[in-house]
């Protein structure tokens, strides 16, 4: 998977969500359905993927996460994908129709993403995508991996490994 950097100016956005801190709230908008919030999934482990719709790597991640979502649903894991680029509201419905993921896929605005990552250490001008955040059953962030990290050399195996670790 190649590195992509969100074209959105994230001047001052923070690089990584602090592992071990509570996950901030986030609302994901969807076409034809009610918004999804992280709060809905209290008591479940959550794999939260941030994407940008023009990125082919991000689009393929929707498909890569489908078997993981199916395999881990019975173990109490919820997969969520959220796009935050300016074309997301128009593109996400087409991607959902194309890939038919067994989990919610939607969009939010860039300010919501900035807010989600506020209060963490380190700063960057760009935001590497895709970005996977692993949240345990208590709502604590246990992993945060940006698209420029070695994690994405084998995202399927590494995602399964991270999920197995937070489910223990």
C-alpha positions in Angstrom: 0.0 0.0 0.0 1.4 3.4 -0.9 1.5 6.4 1.4 -1.1 9.1 0.7 -1.2 12.4 2.5 -4.5 14.1 2.8 -4.6 17.2 0.7 -6.5 19.0 3.4 -4.3 21.4 5.3 -4.0 20.0 8.7 -1.6 22.6 10.0 -1.4 22.0 13.7 -3.2 18.6 13.7 -1.6 16.1 15.9 0.2 13.1 14.5 -1.1 10.2 16.7 -3.9 9.7 19.1 -2.4 9.0 22.4 -2.6 5.3 23.1 -4.2 4.7 26.4 -6.4 7.7 26.4 -10.2 7.7 26.0 -11.4 7.9 22.4 -13.0 11.3 21.7 -16.6 11.3 20.4 -17.1 11.2 16.6 -20.2 11.3 14.5 -20.3 9.6 11.0 -22.9 10.7 8.5 -24.3 8.2 6.1 -26.6 8.4 3.1 -30.0 6.9 3.6 -29.4 6.1 7.3 -29.0 7.7 10.6 -25.6 9.1 11.7 -23.4 6.6 13.5 -21.6 7.6 16.7 -18.8 5.9 18.5 -20.9 6.1 21.7 -23.3 3.6 20.1 -20.6 0.9 20.3 -19.8 1.2 24.0 -18.8 -2.2 25.2 -17.5 -3.3 21.8 -13.9 -3.0 20.4 -13.9 -0.6 17.5 -11.6 -0.5 14.4 -12.0 3.1 13.1 -10.5 3.8 9.7 -10.1 7.3 8.4 -9.9 7.6 4.6 -9.9 10.1 1.8 -12.2 9.0 -1.1 -9.9 10.0 -4.0 -7.2 7.6 -2.7 -7.3 4.2 -4.4 -5.5 2.8 -1.3 -8.2 4.1 0.9 -10.9 2.7 -1.4 -9.3 -0.7 -1.4 -9.2 -0.6 2.4 -13.0 -0.7 2.4 -12.8 -4.0 0.7 -9.9 -5.4 2.7 -11.7 -4.7 6.0 -14.9 -6.6 5.0 -13.7 -10.1 5.8 -12.1 -8.8 9.0 -15.4 -7.2 10.0 -17.3 -10.5 9.3 -14.7 -12.6 11.2 -14.6 -10.4 14.3 -18.2 -9.3 14.6 -19.1 -12.3 16.8 -16.1 -11.4 19.0 -17.6 -8.0 19.7 -15.7 -5.9 17.2 -17.3 -3.1 15.2 -15.5 -1.7 12.1 -16.3 1.8 11.0 -14.9 3.8 8.0 -15.1 7.5 7.8 -14.0 9.8 5.0 -13.3 13.5 5.6 -12.5 15.0 2.2 -14.6 17.5 0.4 -16.0 15.0 -2.1 -16.8 12.3 0.5 -20.6 12.9 0.7 -21.0 12.3 -3.0 -18.5 9.4 -3.4 -19.1 7.3 -0.3 -22.6 6.1 -1.5 -21.0 4.8 -4.7 -18.2 3.1 -2.8 -20.7 1.4 -0.5 -22.7 0.2 -3.5 -19.5 -1.0 -5.2 -18.0 -2.8 -2.2 -21.1 -3.6 -0.1 -19.2 -3.6 3.2 -20.8 -5.3 6.2 -20.1 -2.3 8.4 -21.0 1.4 8.4 -19.1 3.7 5.9 -19.7 7.4 6.0 -18.2 10.8 6.2 -17.5 13.7 8.5 -16.0 17.1 8.1 -12.3 17.9 8.6 -13.0 19.9 11.8 -14.4 16.7 13.4 -11.2 14.9 12.5 -9.1 17.7 13.9 -11.2 17.5 17.1 -10.8 13.7 17.3 -7.0 14.0 17.2 -6.7 17.0 19.5 -4.8 16.7 22.7 -2.3 14.2 21.4 1.5 14.6 21.2 3.5 15.7 18.2 2.4 17.9 15.2 2.4 17.5 11.5 1.4 19.5 8.5 -0.1 16.5 6.7 -2.3 13.6 7.7 -1.1 10.3 6.4 -4.0 8.1 5.2 -5.4 5.6 5.5 -5.3 5.8 9.2 -6.5 3.0 11.6 -7.4 3.6 15.2 -8.0 0.6 17.5 -10.3 1.2 20.4 -10.9 -1.3 23.2 -14.2 -2.3 24.8 -13.7 0.4 27.5 -13.4 3.1 24.8 -9.6 3.4 25.2 -7.4 3.9 22.2 -4.9 1.0 22.0 -3.4 1.5 18.5 -3.1 4.3 15.9 -1.5 3.5 12.6 -1.1 6.0 9.7 -0.6 5.0 6.1 3.1 5.9 6.1 3.9 3.3 8.8 5.2 -0.3 8.3 1.9 -1.5 9.6 0.5 -1.0 6.1 3.0 -3.3 4.4 0.6 -6.1 5.5 -2.6 -4.3 6.7 -4.7 -7.4 6.9 -2.4 -9.5 9.1 -1.5 -6.5 11.2 -5.1 -5.5 11.7 -6.0 -9.0 12.8 -3.0 -9.0 15.2 -4.0 -5.7 16.7 -7.6 -6.8 17.1 -6.5 -10.1 18.8 -4.4 -8.1 21.2 -7.1 -5.7 22.3 -9.6 -8.6 22.7 -7.5 -10.4 25.3 
